[in-house]
Amino acid sequence: MEESKDAYKREYRNVTIRTIDGSTLLGKVNMGIKERVSDLFTKTESPFIVLFDVRHRDISGKVLFINKNNIVWVEPED
């Protein structure tokens, strides 16, 4: 059974993430049906956050799967 491309809501937010090793990552997260960025961290069971179009040092445009346990803080951009 094939699912339609439009079956999932796509709403992207720019965020800055600081990890426990001191790295600062800039990128986008897909909010989907969540209303707030914090909902991605508190109202989902997945241990990972998908961050795409990442900018960090010499990296640009990559997709990263970040373990929530390695995140110190997240700042959403308005």
PDB file of N, CA, C and O in Angstrom:
ATOM      1  N   MET A   1       0.847  -1.163   0.000  1.00  0.00           N
ATOM      2  CA  MET A   1       0.000   0.000   0.000  1.00  0.00           C
ATOM      3  C   MET A   1       0.901   1.238   0.000  1.00  0.00           C
ATOM      4  O   MET A   1       1.794   1.360   0.838  1.00  0.00           O
ATOM      5  N   GLU A   2       0.668   2.132  -0.922  1.00  0.00           N
ATOM      6  CA  GLU A   2       1.477   3.343  -1.057  1.00  0.00           C
ATOM      7  C   GLU A   2       0.785   4.521  -0.381  1.00  0.00           C
ATOM      8  O   GLU A   2      -0.418   4.727  -0.545  1.00  0.00           O
ATOM      9  N   GLU A   3       1.562   5.293   0.383  1.00  0.00           N
ATOM     10  CA  GLU A   3       0.996   6.464   1.040  1.00  0.00           C
ATOM     11  C   GLU A   3       1.261   7.698   0.205  1.00  0.00           C
ATOM     12  O   GLU A   3       2.295   7.803  -0.455  1.00  0.00           O
ATOM     13  N   SER A   4       0.341   8.617   0.235  1.00  0.00           N
ATOM     14  CA  SER A   4       0.479   9.870  -0.502  1.00  0.00           C
ATOM     15  C   SER A   4       1.581  10.718   0.105  1.00  0.00           C
ATOM     16  O   SER A   4       1.806  10.689   1.315  1.00  0.00           O
ATOM     17  N   LYS A   5       2.276  11.485  -0.753  1.00  0.00           N
ATOM     18  CA  LYS A   5       3.301  12.410  -0.269  1.00  0.00           C
ATOM     19  C   LYS A   5       2.707  13.450   0.660  1.00  0.00           C
ATOM     20  O   LYS A   5       3.411  13.972   1.525  1.00  0.00           O
ATOM     21  N   ASP A   6       1.440  13.758   0.504  1.00  0.00           N
ATOM     22  CA  ASP A   6       0.777  14.781   1.303  1.00  0.00           C
ATOM     23  C   ASP A   6       0.179  14.234   2.598  1.00  0.00           C
ATOM     24  O   ASP A   6      -0.562  14.943   3.280  1.00  0.00           O
ATOM     25  N   ALA A   7       0.488  12.994   2.943  1.00  0.00           N
ATOM     26  CA  ALA A   7      -0.084  12.387   4.144  1.00  0.00           C
ATOM     27  C   ALA A   7       0.511  12.967   5.424  1.00  0.00           C
ATOM     28  O   ALA A   7      -0.076  12.832   6.497  1.00  0.00           O
ATOM     29  N   TYR A   8       1.676  13.613   5.318  1.00  0.00           N
ATOM     30  CA  TYR A   8       2.347  14.154   6.493  1.00  0.00           C
ATOM     31  C   TYR A   8       2.447  15.667   6.387  1.00  0.00           C
ATOM     32  O   TYR A   8       2.721  16.213   5.318  1.00  0.00           O
ATOM     33  N   LYS A   9       2.224  16.326   7.497  1.00  0.00           N
ATOM     34  CA  LYS A   9       2.321  17.779   7.529  1.00  0.00           C
ATOM     35  C   LYS A   9       3.788  18.181   7.609  1.00  0.00           C
ATOM     36  O   LYS A   9       4.549  17.617   8.395  1.00  0.00           O
ATOM     37  N   ARG A  10       4.176  19.146   6.803  1.00  0.00           N
ATOM     38  CA  ARG A  10       5.541  19.659   6.815  1.00  0.00           C
ATOM     39  C   ARG A  10       5.520  21.118   7.232  1.00  0.00           C
ATOM     40  O   ARG A  10       5.010  21.981   6.518  1.00  0.00           O
ATOM     41  N   GLU A  11       6.080  21.370   8.390  1.00  0.00           N
ATOM     42  CA  GLU A  11       6.225  22.747   8.866  1.00  0.00           C
ATOM     43  C   GLU A  11       7.602  22.841   9.507  1.00  0.00           C
ATOM     44  O   GLU A  11       7.864  22.215  10.534  1.00  0.00           O
ATOM     45  N   TYR A  12       8.472  23.621   8.897  1.00  0.00           N
ATOM     46  CA  TYR A  12       9.860  23.669   9.323  1.00  0.00           C
ATOM     47  C   TYR A  12      10.140  24.875  10.203  1.00  0.00           C
ATOM     48  O   TYR A  12       9.608  25.962   9.977  1.00  0.00           O
ATOM     49  N   ARG A  13      10.987  24.668  11.216  1.00  0.00           N
ATOM     50  CA  ARG A  13      11.426  25.755  12.104  1.00  0.00           C
ATOM     51  C   ARG A  13      12.938  25.730  12.172  1.00  0.00           C
ATOM     52  O   ARG A  13      13.546  24.665  12.276  1.00  0.00           O
ATOM     53  N   ASN A  14      13.542  26.897  12.112  1.00  0.00           N
ATOM     54  CA  ASN A  14      14.982  27.021  12.310  1.00  0.00           C
ATOM     55  C   ASN A  14      15.273  26.974  13.798  1.00  0.00           C
ATOM     56  O   ASN A  14      14.583  27.602  14.601  1.00  0.00           O
ATOM     57  N   VAL A  15      16.315  26.213  14.159  1.00  0.00           N
ATOM     58  CA  VAL A  15      16.701  26.092  15.559  1.00  0.00           C
ATOM     59  C   VAL A  15      18.223  26.118  15.674  1.00  0.00           C
ATOM     60  O   VAL A  15      18.947  25.820  14.725  1.00  0.00           O
ATOM     61  N   THR A  16      18.676  26.484  16.863  1.00  0.00           N
ATOM     62  CA  THR A  16      20.068  26.360  17.242  1.00  0.00           C
ATOM     63  C   THR A  16      20.114  25.365  18.383  1.00  0.00           C
ATOM     64  O   THR A  16      19.360  25.487  19.348  1.00  0.00           O
ATOM     65  N   ILE A  17      21.004  24.370  18.277  1.00  0.00           N
ATOM     66  CA  ILE A  17      21.114  23.320  19.280  1.00  0.00           C
ATOM     67  C   ILE A  17      22.536  23.311  19.836  1.00  0.00           C
ATOM     68  O   ILE A  17      23.507  23.345  19.081  1.00  0.00           O
ATOM     69  N   ARG A  18      22.650  23.264  21.163  1.00  0.00           N
ATOM     70  CA  ARG A  18      23.957  23.113  21.821  1.00  0.00           C
ATOM     71  C   ARG A  18      24.016  21.704  22.384  1.00  0.00           C
ATOM     72  O   ARG A  18      23.104  21.271  23.088  1.00  0.00           O
ATOM     73  N   THR A  19      25.097  20.985  22.073  1.00  0.00           N
ATOM     74  CA  THR A  19      25.261  19.614  22.547  1.00  0.00           C
ATOM     75  C   THR A  19      26.194  19.564  23.755  1.00  0.00           C
ATOM     76  O   THR A  19      26.868  20.545  24.068  1.00  0.00           O
ATOM     77  N   ILE A  20      26.228  18.419  24.428  1.00  0.00           N
ATOM     78  CA  ILE A  20      27.016  18.292  25.650  1.00  0.00           C
ATOM     79  C   ILE A  20      28.520  18.439  25.406  1.00  0.00           C
ATOM     80  O   ILE A  20      29.270  18.725  26.339  1.00  0.00           O
ATOM     81  N   ASP A  21      28.968  18.245  24.160  1.00  0.00           N
ATOM     82  CA  ASP A  21      30.396  18.432  23.872  1.00  0.00           C
ATOM     83  C   ASP A  21      30.731  19.879  23.519  1.00  0.00           C
ATOM     84  O   ASP A  21      31.869  20.186  23.166  1.00  0.00           O
ATOM     85  N   GLY A  22      29.731  20.775  23.613  1.00  0.00           N
ATOM     86  CA  GLY A  22      29.948  22.196  23.354  1.00  0.00           C
ATOM     87  C   GLY A  22      29.714  22.617  21.922  1.00  0.00           C
ATOM     88  O   GLY A  22      29.878  23.794  21.600  1.00  0.00           O
ATOM     89  N   SER A  23      29.332  21.691  21.043  1.00  0.00           N
ATOM     90  CA  SER A  23      29.064  22.030  19.647  1.00  0.00           C
ATOM     91  C   SER A  23      27.759  22.798  19.528  1.00  0.00           C
ATOM     92  O   SER A  23      26.795  22.526  20.243  1.00  0.00           O
ATOM     93  N   THR A  24      27.743  23.761  18.618  1.00  0.00           N
ATOM     94  CA  THR A  24      26.526  24.507  18.323  1.00  0.00           C
ATOM     95  C   THR A  24      26.133  24.197  16.883  1.00  0.00           C
ATOM     96  O   THR A  24      26.897  24.440  15.949  1.00  0.00           O
ATOM     97  N   LEU A  25      24.929  23.657  16.721  1.00  0.00           N
ATOM     98  CA  LEU A  25      24.416  23.260  15.418  1.00  0.00           C
ATOM     99  C   LEU A  25      23.250  24.151  15.041  1.00  0.00           C
ATOM    100  O   LEU A  25      22.354  24.385  15.852  1.00  0.00           O
ATOM    101  N   LEU A  26      23.257  24.648  13.818  1.00  0.00           N
ATOM    102  CA  LEU A  26      22.139  25.428  13.305  1.00  0.00           C
ATOM    103  C   LEU A  26      21.489  24.609  12.203  1.00  0.00           C
ATOM    104  O   LEU A  26      22.178  24.042  11.354  1.00  0.00           O
ATOM    105  N   GLY A  27      20.173  24.549  12.215  1.00  0.00           N
ATOM    106  CA  GLY A  27      19.484  23.776  11.201  1.00  0.00           C
ATOM    107  C   GLY A  27      17.981  23.909  11.320  1.00  0.00           C
ATOM    108  O   GLY A  27      17.467  24.825  11.962  1.00  0.00           O
ATOM    109  N   LYS A  28      17.287  22.977  10.690  1.00  0.00           N
ATOM    110  CA  LYS A  28      15.823  22.993  10.661  1.00  0.00           C
ATOM    111  C   LYS A  28      15.284  21.679  11.210  1.00  0.00           C
ATOM    112  O   LYS A  28      15.877  20.616  11.026  1.00  0.00           O
ATOM    113  N   VAL A  29      14.145  21.778  11.888  1.00  0.00           N
ATOM    114  CA  VAL A  29      13.412  20.600  12.331  1.00  0.00           C
ATOM    115  C   VAL A  29      12.014  20.661  11.717  1.00  0.00           C
ATOM    116  O   VAL A  29      11.477  21.742  11.475  1.00  0.00           O
ATOM    117  N   ASN A  30      11.439  19.495  11.471  1.00  0.00           N
ATOM    118  CA  ASN A  30      10.077  19.436  10.966  1.00  0.00           C
ATOM    119  C   ASN A  30       9.137  19.361  12.154  1.00  0.00           C
ATOM    120  O   ASN A  30       9.173  18.398  12.919  1.00  0.00           O
ATOM    121  N   MET A  31       8.302  20.367  12.310  1.00  0.00           N
ATOM    122  CA  MET A  31       7.363  20.418  13.426  1.00  0.00           C
ATOM    123  C   MET A  31       6.230  19.416  13.259  1.00  0.00           C
ATOM    124  O   MET A  31       5.665  18.950  14.248  1.00  0.00           O
ATOM    125  N   GLY A  32       5.897  19.082  12.028  1.00  0.00           N
ATOM    126  CA  GLY A  32       4.778  18.171  11.798  1.00  0.00           C
ATOM    127  C   GLY A  32       3.509  18.751  12.398  1.00  0.00           C
ATOM    128  O   GLY A  32       3.125  19.875  12.074  1.00  0.00           O
ATOM    129  N   ILE A  33       2.854  17.994  13.270  1.00  0.00           N
ATOM    130  CA  ILE A  33       1.609  18.468  13.882  1.00  0.00           C
ATOM    131  C   ILE A  33       1.845  19.124  15.235  1.00  0.00           C
ATOM    132  O   ILE A  33       0.900  19.574  15.883  1.00  0.00           O
ATOM    133  N   LYS A  34       3.108  19.181  15.666  1.00  0.00           N
ATOM    134  CA  LYS A  34       3.423  19.798  16.962  1.00  0.00           C
ATOM    135  C   LYS A  34       3.261  21.314  16.865  1.00  0.00           C
ATOM    136  O   LYS A  34       3.483  21.905  15.808  1.00  0.00           O
ATOM    137  N   GLU A  35       2.876  21.931  17.970  1.00  0.00           N
ATOM    138  CA  GLU A  35       2.677  23.375  17.987  1.00  0.00           C
ATOM    139  C   GLU A  35       3.920  24.134  18.406  1.00  0.00           C
ATOM    140  O   GLU A  35       4.148  25.255  17.951  1.00  0.00           O
ATOM    141  N   ARG A  36       4.733  23.528  19.276  1.00  0.00           N
ATOM    142  CA  ARG A  36       5.921  24.208  19.798  1.00  0.00           C
ATOM    143  C   ARG A  36       7.152  23.327  19.604  1.00  0.00           C
ATOM    144  O   ARG A  36       7.053  22.101  19.555  1.00  0.00           O
ATOM    145  N   VAL A  37       8.302  23.967  19.496  1.00  0.00           N
ATOM    146  CA  VAL A  37       9.549  23.220  19.369  1.00  0.00           C
ATOM    147  C   VAL A  37       9.751  22.318  20.579  1.00  0.00           C
ATOM    148  O   VAL A  37      10.232  21.194  20.440  1.00  0.00           O
ATOM    149  N   SER A  38       9.395  22.793  21.747  1.00  0.00           N
ATOM    150  CA  SER A  38       9.570  21.987  22.965  1.00  0.00           C
ATOM    151  C   SER A  38       8.773  20.681  22.904  1.00  0.00           C
ATOM    152  O   SER A  38       9.159  19.693  23.530  1.00  0.00           O
ATOM    153  N   ASP A  39       7.667  20.668  22.158  1.00  0.00           N
ATOM    154  CA  ASP A  39       6.879  19.449  22.017  1.00  0.00           C
ATOM    155  C   ASP A  39       7.677  18.326  21.350  1.00  0.00           C
ATOM    156  O   ASP A  39       7.438  17.152  21.632  1.00  0.00           O
ATOM    157  N   LEU A  40       8.622  18.673  20.468  1.00  0.00           N
ATOM    158  CA  LEU A  40       9.461  17.662  19.824  1.00  0.00           C
ATOM    159  C   LEU A  40      10.302  16.898  20.841  1.00  0.00           C
ATOM    160  O   LEU A  40      10.655  15.737  20.632  1.00  0.00           O
ATOM    161  N   PHE A  41      10.617  17.578  21.953  1.00  0.00           N
ATOM    162  CA  PHE A  41      11.478  16.984  22.960  1.00  0.00           C
ATOM    163  C   PHE A  41      10.706  16.339  24.101  1.00  0.00           C
ATOM    164  O   PHE A  41      11.208  15.411  24.735  1.00  0.00           O
ATOM    165  N   THR A  42       9.504  16.809  24.371  1.00  0.00           N
ATOM    166  CA  THR A  42       8.758  16.321  25.525  1.00  0.00           C
ATOM    167  C   THR A  42       7.561  15.440  25.178  1.00  0.00           C
ATOM    168  O   THR A  42       7.114  14.659  26.018  1.00  0.00           O
ATOM    169  N   LYS A  43       7.037  15.550  23.963  1.00  0.00           N
ATOM    170  CA  LYS A  43       5.818  14.815  23.627  1.00  0.00           C
ATOM    171  C   LYS A  43       6.021  13.774  22.541  1.00  0.00           C
ATOM    172  O   LYS A  43       5.063  13.343  21.900  1.00  0.00           O
ATOM    173  N   THR A  44       7.278  13.365  22.332  1.00  0.00           N
ATOM    174  CA  THR A  44       7.554  12.285  21.389  1.00  0.00           C
ATOM    175  C   THR A  44       8.380  11.216  22.090  1.00  0.00           C
ATOM    176  O   THR A  44       9.176  11.523  22.978  1.00  0.00           O
ATOM    177  N   GLU A  45       8.196   9.982  21.697  1.00  0.00           N
ATOM    178  CA  GLU A  45       8.886   8.852  22.313  1.00  0.00           C
ATOM    179  C   GLU A  45      10.271   8.623  21.711  1.00  0.00           C
ATOM    180  O   GLU A  45      11.132   8.015  22.347  1.00  0.00           O
ATOM    181  N   SER A  46      10.487   9.101  20.501  1.00  0.00           N
ATOM    182  CA  SER A  46      11.760   8.860  19.815  1.00  0.00           C
ATOM    183  C   SER A  46      12.924   9.484  20.578  1.00  0.00           C
ATOM    184  O   SER A  46      12.823  10.622  21.038  1.00  0.00           O
ATOM    185  N   PRO A  47      14.033   8.748  20.716  1.00  0.00           N
ATOM    186  CA  PRO A  47      15.200   9.299  21.414  1.00  0.00           C
ATOM    187  C   PRO A  47      16.025  10.244  20.531  1.00  0.00           C
ATOM    188  O   PRO A  47      17.002  10.829  20.998  1.00  0.00           O
ATOM    189  N   PHE A  48      15.637  10.396  19.261  1.00  0.00           N
ATOM    190  CA  PHE A  48      16.404  11.215  18.339  1.00  0.00           C
ATOM    191  C   PHE A  48      15.600  12.379  17.767  1.00  0.00           C
ATOM    192  O   PHE A  48      14.382  12.305  17.604  1.00  0.00           O
ATOM    193  N   ILE A  49      16.318  13.445  17.471  1.00  0.00           N
ATOM    194  CA  ILE A  49      15.772  14.595  16.748  1.00  0.00           C
ATOM    195  C   ILE A  49      16.445  14.611  15.382  1.00  0.00           C
ATOM    196  O   ILE A  49      17.661  14.447  15.290  1.00  0.00           O
ATOM    197  N   VAL A  50      15.671  14.805  14.325  1.00  0.00           N
ATOM    198  CA  VAL A  50      16.236  14.903  12.996  1.00  0.00           C
ATOM    199  C   VAL A  50      16.438  16.389  12.688  1.00  0.00           C
ATOM    200  O   VAL A  50      15.487  17.172  12.682  1.00  0.00           O
ATOM    201  N   LEU A  51      17.680  16.754  12.436  1.00  0.00           N
ATOM    202  CA  LEU A  51      18.053  18.129  12.114  1.00  0.00           C
ATOM    203  C   LEU A  51      18.598  18.116  10.699  1.00  0.00           C
ATOM    204  O   LEU A  51      19.523  17.364  10.391  1.00  0.00           O
ATOM    205  N   PHE A  52      18.021  18.957   9.827  1.00  0.00           N
ATOM    206  CA  PHE A  52      18.499  18.962   8.454  1.00  0.00           C
ATOM    207  C   PHE A  52      18.879  20.366   8.018  1.00  0.00           C
ATOM    208  O   PHE A  52      18.583  21.354   8.689  1.00  0.00           O
ATOM    209  N   ASP A  53      19.539  20.421   6.879  1.00  0.00           N
ATOM    210  CA  ASP A  53      20.125  21.665   6.374  1.00  0.00           C
ATOM    211  C   ASP A  53      21.045  22.258   7.449  1.00  0.00           C
ATOM    212  O   ASP A  53      21.016  23.458   7.723  1.00  0.00           O
ATOM    213  N   VAL A  54      21.863  21.380   8.049  1.00  0.00           N
ATOM    214  CA  VAL A  54      22.698  21.719   9.203  1.00  0.00           C
ATOM    215  C   VAL A  54      23.890  22.571   8.794  1.00  0.00           C
ATOM    216  O   VAL A  54      24.523  22.340   7.764  1.00  0.00           O
ATOM    217  N   ARG A  55      24.176  23.564   9.631  1.00  0.00           N
ATOM    218  CA  ARG A  55      25.381  24.386   9.491  1.00  0.00           C
ATOM    219  C   ARG A  55      26.171  24.253  10.788  1.00  0.00           C
ATOM    220  O   ARG A  55      25.673  24.550  11.874  1.00  0.00           O
ATOM    221  N   HIS A  56      27.420  23.799  10.648  1.00  0.00           N
ATOM    222  CA  HIS A  56      28.315  23.627  11.798  1.00  0.00           C
ATOM    223  C   HIS A  56      29.742  23.571  11.273  1.00  0.00           C
ATOM    224  O   HIS A  56      30.094  22.675  10.507  1.00  0.00           O
ATOM    225  N   ARG A  57      30.551  24.519  11.683  1.00  0.00           N
ATOM    226  CA  ARG A  57      31.943  24.602  11.232  1.00  0.00           C
ATOM    227  C   ARG A  57      32.011  24.481   9.725  1.00  0.00           C
ATOM    228  O   ARG A  57      31.494  25.348   9.020  1.00  0.00           O
ATOM    229  N   ASP A  58      32.639  23.425   9.203  1.00  0.00           N
ATOM    230  CA  ASP A  58      32.800  23.249   7.753  1.00  0.00           C
ATOM    231  C   ASP A  58      31.664  22.451   7.122  1.00  0.00           C
ATOM    232  O   ASP A  58      31.681  22.196   5.918  1.00  0.00           O
ATOM    233  N   ILE A  59      30.673  22.055   7.927  1.00  0.00           N
ATOM    234  CA  ILE A  59      29.547  21.265   7.432  1.00  0.00           C
ATOM    235  C   ILE A  59      28.420  22.204   7.000  1.00  0.00           C
ATOM    236  O   ILE A  59      28.112  23.183   7.679  1.00  0.00           O
ATOM    237  N   SER A  60      27.822  21.885   5.869  1.00  0.00           N
ATOM    238  CA  SER A  60      26.677  22.678   5.411  1.00  0.00           C
ATOM    239  C   SER A  60      25.733  21.788   4.610  1.00  0.00           C
ATOM    240  O   SER A  60      26.158  21.062   3.712  1.00  0.00           O
ATOM    241  N   GLY A  61      24.453  21.854   4.946  1.00  0.00           N
ATOM    242  CA  GLY A  61      23.437  21.136   4.184  1.00  0.00           C
ATOM    243  C   GLY A  61      23.259  19.669   4.535  1.00  0.00           C
ATOM    244  O   GLY A  61      22.542  18.961   3.828  1.00  0.00           O
ATOM    245  N   LYS A  62      23.877  19.195   5.584  1.00  0.00           N
ATOM    246  CA  LYS A  62      23.781  17.787   5.970  1.00  0.00           C
ATOM    247  C   LYS A  62      22.534  17.514   6.810  1.00  0.00           C
ATOM    248  O   LYS A  62      21.896  18.434   7.322  1.00  0.00           O
ATOM    249  N   VAL A  63      22.202  16.226   6.939  1.00  0.00           N
ATOM    250  CA  VAL A  63      21.122  15.775   7.816  1.00  0.00           C
ATOM    251  C   VAL A  63      21.769  15.026   8.979  1.00  0.00           C
ATOM    252  O   VAL A  63      22.583  14.127   8.767  1.00  0.00           O
ATOM    253  N   LEU A  64      21.401  15.401  10.221  1.00  0.00           N
ATOM    254  CA  LEU A  64      21.929  14.739  11.407  1.00  0.00           C
ATOM    255  C   LEU A  64      20.796  14.198  12.256  1.00  0.00           C
ATOM    256  O   LEU A  64      19.744  14.824  12.374  1.00  0.00           O
ATOM    257  N   PHE A  65      21.015  13.030  12.848  1.00  0.00           N
ATOM    258  CA  PHE A  65      20.104  12.450  13.825  1.00  0.00           C
ATOM    259  C   PHE A  65      20.788  12.638  15.168  1.00  0.00           C
ATOM    260  O   PHE A  65      21.840  12.047  15.414  1.00  0.00           O
ATOM    261  N   ILE A  66      20.210  13.445  16.033  1.00  0.00           N
ATOM    262  CA  ILE A  66      20.847  13.806  17.288  1.00  0.00           C
ATOM    263  C   ILE A  66      20.100  13.166  18.451  1.00  0.00           C
ATOM    264  O   ILE A  66      18.884  13.310  18.581  1.00  0.00           O
ATOM    265  N   ASN A  67      20.839  12.463  19.285  1.00  0.00           N
ATOM    266  CA  ASN A  67      20.257  11.841  20.464  1.00  0.00           C
ATOM    267  C   ASN A  67      19.846  12.938  21.449  1.00  0.00           C
ATOM    268  O   ASN A  67      20.658  13.803  21.778  1.00  0.00           O
ATOM    269  N   LYS A  68      18.614  12.913  21.917  1.00  0.00           N
ATOM    270  CA  LYS A  68      18.115  13.927  22.850  1.00  0.00           C
ATOM    271  C   LYS A  68      18.950  14.000  24.123  1.00  0.00           C
ATOM    272  O   LYS A  68      19.057  15.064  24.733  1.00  0.00           O
ATOM    273  N   ASN A  69      19.539  12.882  24.527  1.00  0.00           N
ATOM    274  CA  ASN A  69      20.358  12.862  25.739  1.00  0.00           C
ATOM    275  C   ASN A  69      21.635  13.680  25.603  1.00  0.00           C
ATOM    276  O   ASN A  69      22.269  14.004  26.607  1.00  0.00           O
ATOM    277  N   ASN A  70      22.022  14.016  24.379  1.00  0.00           N
ATOM    278  CA  ASN A  70      23.236  14.787  24.128  1.00  0.00           C
ATOM    279  C   ASN A  70      22.973  16.268  23.908  1.00  0.00           C
ATOM    280  O   ASN A  70      23.883  17.009  23.535  1.00  0.00           O
ATOM    281  N   ILE A  71      21.746  16.708  24.134  1.00  0.00           N
ATOM    282  CA  ILE A  71      21.379  18.106  23.911  1.00  0.00           C
ATOM    283  C   ILE A  71      21.304  18.844  25.243  1.00  0.00           C
ATOM    284  O   ILE A  71      20.651  18.393  26.184  1.00  0.00           O
ATOM    285  N   VAL A  72      21.987  19.991  25.304  1.00  0.00           N
ATOM    286  CA  VAL A  72      21.971  20.831  26.509  1.00  0.00           C
ATOM    287  C   VAL A  72      20.824  21.826  26.415  1.00  0.00           C
ATOM    288  O   VAL A  72      20.046  21.969  27.358  1.00  0.00           O
ATOM    289  N   TRP A  73      20.713  22.524  25.271  1.00  0.00           N
ATOM    290  CA  TRP A  73      19.617  23.461  25.073  1.00  0.00           C
ATOM    291  C   TRP A  73      19.298  23.612  23.592  1.00  0.00           C
ATOM    292  O   TRP A  73      20.112  23.293  22.726  1.00  0.00           O
ATOM    293  N   VAL A  74      18.082  24.109  23.324  1.00  0.00           N
ATOM    294  CA  VAL A  74      17.624  24.382  21.964  1.00  0.00           C
ATOM    295  C   VAL A  74      16.998  25.761  21.954  1.00  0.00           C
ATOM    296  O   VAL A  74      16.209  26.101  22.836  1.00  0.00           O
ATOM    297  N   GLU A  75      17.352  26.554  20.952  1.00  0.00           N
ATOM    298  CA  GLU A  75      16.757  27.879  20.812  1.00  0.00           C
ATOM    299  C   GLU A  75      16.060  27.970  19.456  1.00  0.00           C
ATOM    300  O   GLU A  75      16.725  27.918  18.422  1.00  0.00           O
ATOM    301  N   PRO A  76      14.741  28.104  19.442  1.00  0.00           N
ATOM    302  CA  PRO A  76      14.032  28.289  18.190  1.00  0.00           C
ATOM    303  C   PRO A  76      14.218  29.713  17.689  1.00  0.00           C
ATOM    304  O   PRO A  76      14.255  30.660  18.474  1.00  0.00           O
ATOM    305  N   GLU A  77      14.334  29.853  16.367  1.00  0.00           N
ATOM    306  CA  GLU A  77      14.399  31.183  15.779  1.00  0.00           C
ATOM    307  C   GLU A  77      12.988  31.623  15.413  1.00  0.00           C
ATOM    308  O   GLU A  77      12.160  30.813  14.996  1.00  0.00           O
ATOM    309  N   ASP A  78      12.734  32.884  15.571  1.00  0.00           N
ATOM    310  CA  ASP A  78      11.399  33.409  15.270  1.00  0.00           C
ATOM    311  C   ASP A  78      11.178  33.643  13.804  1.00  0.00           C
ATOM    312  O   ASP A  78      10.100  34.083  13.405  1.00  0.00           O
TER     313      ASP A  78
END
